[in-house]
Structures are given as structure tokens and as C-alpha cells.
Amino acid sequence: MAKGKNTVIFFCQECGYESSKWMGQCPGCRQWNTFVEENVTVRAPGKGMSQGLTKNRPSPLSEISLEEEDRISTHMIELDRVLGGGLVAGSLTLVGGDPGIGKSTLLLQVCRNLAGDEKEVLYVSGEESLKQIKIRANRIGDFNEHLKLLCETSLEAIEENIRRTSPDVVVIDSIQTMYRESVSSAPGSVSQVREATSVLLQLAKGLNISIFIVGHVTKEGTVAGPRVLEHMVDTVLYFEGDRHASYRILRGVKNRFGSTNEIGVFEMESAGLKEVLNPSEFMLSGKPKDANGSIVVCSMEGTRPMLIEVQALVCHSNFGIPRRQTIGTDFNRVNLLIAVLEKRLGLSLGNCDAYVNIAGGIKIQEPAIDLGIAMAVVSSFKNRTIDNKLIAIGEVGLSGEVRGVSMIQARIQEAAKLGFTTCVIPYVCMESVKEVTGIKAVGVKSVKEAIQLL
């Protein structure tokens, strides 16, 4: 190995910008106090990391063929949906999430399914021993000889094993524990994480191996390390949900091979993660009947409509400044809707506390739930019960108008499947709605017309 010399370089934790000296503000992402000091080894000119890889030559676009074998099914419908139809050979996928959310369990189940298809799978763990992985594997099910386990943190040793065994799929758990001896900084540092990801990226593309990377997250919910890590990989998946709740949501944040808005819903059980093929029914389980301040809305997650219960509680404030609190939706958006109700409908909400909750703990930011939130707030304020078979869809503007939303037909059909009989939608969407058996679409032009239905 060519010898190098140690030097000090400053890295930006947000964008990975390099500098020879410390800066207060990063010139790349314009963030303050994001530079950290790292001791790195500068390699002398010689053999690089690309040694042993086949030399690529330019190919005409017309000669590149896409075959069905390019997609590998994980036999998990929810995961294949988020990936865009299956796992792509030669892809690099980053899976992030809170500790204990189920990242390792999900990937071990994927390894079991792929090994059952006689795919050679290598599971590399830098945090757990072989016995710990075996205990988790016994809960999931039976594994065959096509799955190999390796407990290693040295990137050189991992690279050697991958080149020698040539597996179809590799799982790295986790990227923060891997280190390269030529880099003098500690494992988990900016330079180590970036170096490890760069090596794995070259292995995935050069050897046509699908690699999963598990990444730790910060308290803000983002992957620990530089943001350049997310730019280097092909797909970024986030595991969301309360670790104390039974369900988990796998959301695609970045995907070069499919949509970035798809989600997969799973339920944590003693035998591992179970797919929830009908999340609308799962989210509405336990919804109270004949209770004011409760209404069902429909949100689109990619191409999938999902019915969710919105709850609102409005009560008289005992303090001079009324309290506003939201769980699962945008706080400023709810304040905007309350201001519209005060101005356009003349409701006296200025001396009332208002609480809005998206039942089930899911987070929804889509404006299509505006009408449902407004109707739930008025229902709680006036103590009027909303029909249990009514669903509301629409975006609310500052003038109190109800604006159109996308994919209205798919939302109505999903509501009809679960037995809803009335769907309040924007009037501008009525022309594009086709008749659906068992449900009636009611178009409204303003929030005032929608409130009159109560």
C-alpha cells in the first residue's frame, strides 16, 4: 500500500464541503457552525480504490436493453412498491430510522426471502455478534445456506470478502461502524462515512451487486453524517413511526428507479414485520362513533390513497392567550385554517384552545386534508356530530374557497371500498368524477357550504 501523510481537513456536516481551514459559514449550503475537524491521510499517487474493477467503455443508448431480470422481487409487496417494483441489480440503497424501529429486522426478512430464491446474500454486521443475529433469525423463520453472515468493521476485509464470494445482495449494518485503515479519523466520522460509502458504491456498480446500507439518524430524524451520503446512494428509505406503536411506515425519500412518494406500511409482531396491505382499514380501526370533532379524510401517498381520521378539540381557554397544538400535521397550516374560519364564517375562536390530531401517529402534510380539519374544528366548537359515513377532501384557500386536488377518482373509490356513502369534494372536481357505486359525491365551492352539511 502506498504510504501517505496525515493532514487536517475541515468538513461541513450538512453538504460535505471541504476546506483547509475552519469557517463560520459554509460556502456550499450557507449553514452556520457546521464545520468539523478531521484528521485524514492523503494517499500518495499510485494504485487507487478502483483497482480490480473492469474498465467501462462508452455504450450507445440504443444498445442498452432493460430486461425483467434487472428487477429482483423481495417477496414483500410493500417494500417492492417503495422500491419502484423490486430491487435493481447494482443499486445502493440507504435505510434510515430511529433505534429499535425495525431496520435490521426488515433487512433480515428481505435476506431470508432472497436466499429462498437461491440468491447469494451476505449480511455484514458491525454492531451485533453472530449469536445476536441468530436469535433474531429464529424469531423470523428458517434460513437456508444461501445466506452468509459476517461480523466485521474493517472495510478492507469486507471488500475482500465481497470480491471473493461475489454475492447477489449485500447488507451493511451499519455504515457508521465501518472504517478504512487509510483514514486516520474514528469510525462514524464524516470522512469515514463518506469513504466507506464511496467504496461500497464502486463495488455495487462495478460488480453489479445490490447493496443495502443501514444508517443511524440524528435527533432531528436525518441520517447521521454528511448530506453527501444521501446524494451518493441511489435510493433513500426512512422508517417512520413510534417505536412503542405496532405499525411502521417505510417512506421513499429518494429513488432513482421509481417514485419518491410511495410508502409501505408494516406491523411489528413477535415474528417480525408483517405487511399491511390495506392501510386505510388499519388506520381507521378504533374510530369512535357519534363523537364530535372527528372526521375521515383521504391523503395520497404516491399512487396509494389512504383514509385517515382527523380529530379536533376546541374548548374555552382559561388563560389570556389561547393555546394551539397539532400532532401529525403542520402547526402553521392549522392556524391558517382557524383564521379562515374566524374571518369567513364569523366563529369566535380567538378565546378558545384548539387541538388537532392525526389519529394513529402518522404525519400528513398534504393540503387535501384542509377541508377535513376545518370541519372537525367546527364540529367540536359547535358540539355537532359528523356523519360516520361522510368523508371530506379538499384544499382551503385564504378566501374560504375549496380548491381542487389531484387523483380525486382514486380517493372516492377508496372511500367506497370501506363503506362511506358521502364524499364532500371541491366543486371544480365534479366534472372529472365518474359515478362510483355506493357513494355520492357532493361538490362544495367554499368552507361555508361544507359546514352547512353539518
C-alpha positions, 0 to 999 in steps of 0.5 A: 500500500502506498504510504501517505501523510496525515493532514487536517481537513475541515468538513461541513456536516450538512453538504460535505464541503471541504476546506483547509481551514475552519469557517463560520459559514459554509460556502456550499449550503450557507449553514452556520457552525457546521464545520468539523475537524478531521484528521485524514491521510492523503494517499500518495499517487499510485494504485487507487480504490478502483483497482480490480474493477473492469474498465467501462467503455462508452455504450450507445443508448440504443444498445442498452436493453432493460430486461425483467431480470434487472428487477429482483422481487423481495417477496414483500409487496410493500417494500417492492412498491417503495422500491419502484417494483423490486430491487435493481441489480447494482443499486445502493440503497440507504435505510434510515430510522430511529433505534429499535424501529425495525431496520435490521429486522426488515433487512433480515426478512428481505435476506431470508426471502432472497436466499429462498430464491437461491440468491447469494446474500451476505449480511455484514454486521458491525454492531451485533455478534453472530449469536445476536443475529441468530436469535433474531433469525429464529424469531423470523423463520428458517434460513437456508445456506444461501445466506452468509453472515459476517461480523466485521468493521474493517472495510478492507476485509469486507471488500475482500470478502465481497470480491471473493464470494461475489454475492447477489445482495449485500447488507451493511449494518451499519455504515457508521461502524465501518472504517478504512485503515487509510483514514486516520479519523474514528469510525462514524466520522464524516470522512469515514462515512463518506469513504466507506460509502464511496467504496461500497458504491464502486463495488455495487456498480462495478460488480453489479451487486445490490447493496443495502446500507443501514444508517443511524439518524440524528435527533432531528430524524436525518441520517447521521453524517454528511448530506453527501451520503444521501446524494451518493446512494441511489435510493433513500428509505426512512422508517417512520413511526413510534417505536412503542406503536405496532405499525411502521411506515417505510417512506421513499425519500429518494429513488432513482428507479421509481417514485419518491412518494410511495410508502409501505406500511408494516406491523411489528409482531413477535415474528417480525414485520408483517405487511399491511396491505390495506392501510386505510382499514388499519388506520381507521380501526378504533374510530369512535362513533357519534363523537364530535370533532372527528372526521375521515379524510383521504391523503395520497401517498404516491399512487396509494390513497389512504383514509385517515381520521382527523380529530379536533378539540376546541374548548374555552381557554382559561388563560389570556392567550389561547393555546394551539397544538397539532400532532401529525400535521403542520402547526402553521397550516392549522392556524391558517385554517382557524383564521379562515374560519374566524374571518369567513364564517364569523366563529369566535375562536380567538378565546378558545384552545384548539387541538388537532390530531392525526389519529394513529401517529402518522404525519400528513402534510398534504393540503387535501386534508384542509377541508377535513380539519376545518370541519372537525374544528367546527364540529367540536366548537359547535358540539355537532356530530359528523356523519360516520359515513361522510368523508371530506377532501379538499384544499382551503384557500385564504378566501374560504374557497375549496380548491381542487386536488389531484387523483380525486377518482382514486380517493372516492373509490377508496372511500367506497371500498370501506363503506362511506356513502358521502364524499364532500369534494371541491366543486371544480372536481365534479366534472372529472368524477365518474359515478362510483357505486355506493357513494355520492359525491357532493361538490362544495365551492367554499368552507361555508357550504361544507359546514352547512352539511353539518 
